């Protein structure tokens, strides 16, 4: 199960809110933005999609996605 927060007011939030994501999709709101939840078996495309939104998307679950996302962001930051 995937859970991804999209920054309030961002294009990522409006884009993702208008689509259906995987199996059993749901959308929640919190003070930071919109949280999309869904089931899927496409780990790598989801990781790439989250990374592509930069600071406008933050994975919350599963832990494997969160850890890999953090690792990739830190690797990218080291380039600068």
N, C-alpha and C positions, 0 to 999 in steps of 0.2 A: 504494500500500500504506500502510495506517495502522498506527501503533504508539502505544498510549496506556497510560501507567502509572497505576494506581489505588492510592491510598494504603492501606498495610497497615492492616487493621482497620476500614476505613471501610465505610459502607453501599454506596458506589459499587463497592467491590471485591467484596462479596458479591453485589450485584445483577448486575454485569456478568459475573461468573464463571459464572453460571447460564444465560447466553444464548449464542446463536450469532450471530456478527457477520460479515456479508458473506460473500464468497467466501474459501476457504482460511483459515479461522480457526485460530488457535493461541493458547495461553495459556502464559506463562512466569512464573516467580517470581524476584524478586530481593530484596535486603535492605530495599527501600523499599515493596514491595507486589507487585501482579500486573500483568503487562504483557499486554495483549490486542493481537493482530496480525490484520489482515484486509484484504481488498481490497474496495473499494466505489467507487461513482461519485457518492455523495451528500455532497459536500464541505460545503455550508452546514449541513445538519442535523447532521453530525458535529461541526462547530465549535460549534454551539449546544449540543449535548449535552455536550461537554467543558466549555464555559463554565458550564453549569448545575450542574456538580458542584463548582464553586469550587476550593478548594485540594485536593480529594480526587482530581482528575484532571489529568494533565499529558501533553500530546501530545509524542511523541518523534520522530515522522515522519508525514508528509513535511514538509520544511522550510517549505512554504507554510502549512501548518496551524500549525506552531509559531510562525512569525512573526506570523500574524494573531491567534492566541491571546494572545501577548505584547502586541501592539498594543491589543487590546480590554481587557486587564487594566489596562494603564497608563492608558488613557482613562477607565476606570471609577474608578481610584484618584484621578484628578485631580478627580473630583466631590466628594471629601471633603476 
